[in-house]
Amino acid sequence: MSHDPGDIFIEEARELLETLEGALLALEGEPRDPERVGEVFRILHTLKGSGSMFGFDAIAELAHETETLFELVRGGALPVTTPLIDLTLRALDRLKGLVAAAAGEAAAPADGGRLLTALQAFSPSRPAAAAAPQDPGPEAAAGGESRTYRIRFRPAPDIFQRGLSPLGFLRELTLLGDAAAVAQSGAVPGLESYDPLNCYLFWDVILTTPADLDAIRDVFVFIEDDSEVTITLIDADGWPEDAEAYKRLGEILVERGDLAPEALEQVLLERRRLGEDLVAAGLVDGSQVDSALVEQHRVQELRRQRQGQVAR
């Protein structure tokens, strides 16, 4: 796959639109299927976010207006009807035309303004309903259960040179739920070899969300081939309720690959404050310890909240 951001977007967008077409046709036959509705919403959400991130504003705007209707469907404020499917298929055709125009294969399709107006006017109650959706976040897990994930996002060093910003991907994660991000600076070189055009930072994110794993992966769909993105489920509503049973600091660092098991054993022999000792020994840096503590505290707090709910 080409490393040019426009080529990456176009190739992936075409695959998404093909999937969207199949999902819409299936939804027409099963209008009450929440999984189909969620699939349509997730594809449109991904197109909106990535289109905006890569500078394809017309695609992002159209995907956003169409996504808004399916946010209403997910919240129970708008039924799936033949007119809705027909209007969404019109939007799909225009999105295909916009992608073809972005690839230099055709002129941009006309009638964009009328289509946006039709989407905006489809549900007069949309503004009120959208302000307080019943089901926040794309692809909510069954029963609205929240899950907590550990995400390590290490963008390709040349991400700035491709016209992209890592912060855009981090912002997309915050739209999925409660996200805490810790920047890791251990790979930043000294001034003698520092290149200001390169990205040396990477991020650990602890995300609590009703969204599923696919929705999180979709945030990174256009850069997954040359960036490191690891997503690990670390807590779910159905897991054991003992808040203090969650992993110790050293276990988290070893599990992430930031600390060798034998190095942990050596430091534990002295039985002092582990985080301070690991940093003092040069085995990890302060931001790695901070990130592990964020994970530990987040999961413990979630489990304490569940214990309180059970007690009531």
Sequence and secondary structure as in RCSB ss.txt:
>XXXX:A:sequence
MSHDPGDIFIEEARELLETLEGALLALEGEPRDPERVGEVFRILHTLKGSGSMFGFDAIAELAHETETLFELVRG
GALPVTTPLIDLTLRALDRLKGLVAAAAGEAAAPADGGRLLTALQAFSPSRPAAAAAPQDPGPEAAAGGESRTYR
IRFRPAPDIFQRGLSPLGFLRELTLLGDAAAVAQSGAVPGLESYDPLNCYLFWDVILTTPADLDAIRDVFVFIED
DSEVTITLIDADGWPEDAEAYKRLGEILVERGDLAPEALEQVLLERRRLGEDLVAAGLVDGSQVDSALVEQHRVQ
ELRRQRQGQVAR
>XXXX:A:secstr
    HHHHHHHHHHHHHHHHHHHHHHHHH TT HHHHHHHHHHHHHHHHHHHHTT HHHHHHHHHHHHHHHHHHT
TSS   HHHHHHHHHHHHHHHHHHHHHTTSS   S HHHHHHHHHHS TTHHHHHHS SS SSSB GGG  EEEE
EEEE  TTTGGGT  HHHHHHHHHTTSEEEEEEE TT   GGG  TTS   EEEEEEEESB HHHHHHHTTTTTT
TSEEEEEEEEETTS   GGGS  HHHHHHHHTSS HHHHHHHHTT S HHHHHHHTTSS HHHHHHHHHHHHHHH
HHHHHHHHHHH 
